[in-house]
């Protein structure tokens, strides 16, 4: 356990940030699944903009790396076109 006041504060703030990051990451993964599990091309194309938005937001907040975001965007676009 931390002994200094600063270390104690970091533990508290880390816990809050972890919950927020988990929420963004979970929302992003859910949006991506909607595109990947779409029944047809139209529904995949409809879900694509929201998934792209979620991926970009996660990258902007440094929850995922920028290259990982680019890779996810590419895979989503390919999957939406091939459905």
TAURGI-V513411 format. One line per field, one symbol per residue. ss: DSSP state (@ for helix, = for strand, . for the rest). A space follows every 50 residues. Layout:
ss=???
This chain:
ss=....@@@@@@@@@@@@@@@@@@@@@@@@@@@@@@@@....@@@@@@@@@@ @@@@@@@@@@.....@@@@@@@@@@@@@@@@@.
